[in-house]
Amino acid sequence: MQIAKVRGTVVSTYKDPSLRGVKFLFLQYLNDAGEPLPKYEVAADIVGAGINEWVLVSRGSAARQVGESDKRPIDAMVVGIIDTVSVDNSMLYSKKDQY
């Protein structure tokens, strides 16, 4: 899994029928210091994440093993909303501090 920040949403009117009802998020990956990387990805969201939240992203075949996604053409899936991240006994991120 990787850590990313939700930067926006993606709306697609025309898509594969298996993707109807799937919410898509525009994500920016973060490095080990919590700084944004120049890498973006669109991911399906099953947890209801919102803009600016830090999330856990599962990629590849692991993303398709979540829920009913095994027959959908999904490469990335938001599988969790992060509450806190600590590195070397130091708080890197806390959701409650963001709001």
C-alpha positions in Angstrom: 0.0 0.0 0.0 1.0 3.6 -0.5 0.0 6.9 1.2 -1.6 9.6 -0.9 -3.5 12.8 -0.5 -6.9 13.3 -2.1 -6.6 16.3 -4.4 -9.9 16.1 -6.2 -12.6 14.0 -7.9 -12.9 12.5 -11.3 -16.3 12.3 -13.1 -16.7 10.0 -16.1 -20.1 9.9 -17.7 -19.2 7.3 -20.3 -17.3 4.3 -18.8 -17.4 0.5 -18.7 -20.8 -0.7 -17.3 -19.0 -2.5 -14.5 -17.8 0.9 -13.2 -21.3 2.5 -12.8 -21.7 3.8 -9.3 -17.9 3.8 -8.5 -16.5 7.0 -7.1 -13.2 8.1 -8.5 -10.6 10.3 -6.7 -7.6 12.2 -8.0 -4.7 11.4 -5.7 -1.2 12.7 -5.2 1.3 10.4 -3.6 3.4 11.5 -0.6 7.0 10.7 0.4 8.2 9.5 3.8 8.3 13.1 5.1 4.6 13.7 4.0 5.7 15.9 1.1 3.9 15.6 -2.2 5.5 13.7 -5.0 5.1 14.6 -8.7 3.1 11.4 -9.1 -0.7 11.4 -9.5 -3.2 8.6 -10.0 -7.0 8.1 -10.3 -8.3 5.5 -7.8 -11.7 4.1 -7.1 -12.9 4.9 -3.6 -14.8 2.5 -1.4 -14.4 4.3 2.0 -15.8 7.7 1.2 -12.6 9.8 1.4 -12.8 13.5 0.9 -10.6 16.3 -0.4 -7.3 16.8 1.4 -7.6 13.6 3.4 -4.6 11.2 3.6 -5.5 7.8 2.4 -4.2 4.3 2.0 -4.1 3.1 -1.6 -3.9 -0.5 -2.8 -2.7 -1.0 -6.3 -2.6 -3.7 -9.0 -4.3 -7.1 -8.4 -4.7 -6.4 -4.7 -7.0 -3.5 -5.5 -9.3 -5.8 -7.3 -9.6 -8.2 -4.3 -11.6 -5.6 -2.3 -15.4 -6.1 -2.2 -17.0 -6.7 -5.5 -14.1 -5.3 -7.5 -12.7 -8.6 -8.8 -14.5 -8.2 -12.2 -13.8 -4.5 -12.6 -10.9 -2.9 -14.5 -9.5 -1.1 -11.5 -5.8 -0.6 -10.9 -5.9 1.5 -7.8 -8.4 1.5 -4.8 -8.6 3.8 -1.8 -9.0 1.2 1.0 -8.6 3.4 4.1 -8.7 6.9 5.5 -5.6 7.7 7.6 -6.1 9.1 11.1 -2.4 9.4 12.1 1.1 8.7 10.8 4.1 8.5 13.1 7.7 8.2 12.0 10.6 7.8 14.4 8.3 8.6 17.4 7.3 11.9 15.8 3.8 12.7 14.6 4.0 13.2 10.8 0.2 13.6 10.2 -2.9 13.8 12.3 -6.3 14.1 10.7 -7.7 16.0 13.7 -5.0 18.6 13.4 -6.0 19.3 9.8 -9.5 20.5 10.8 
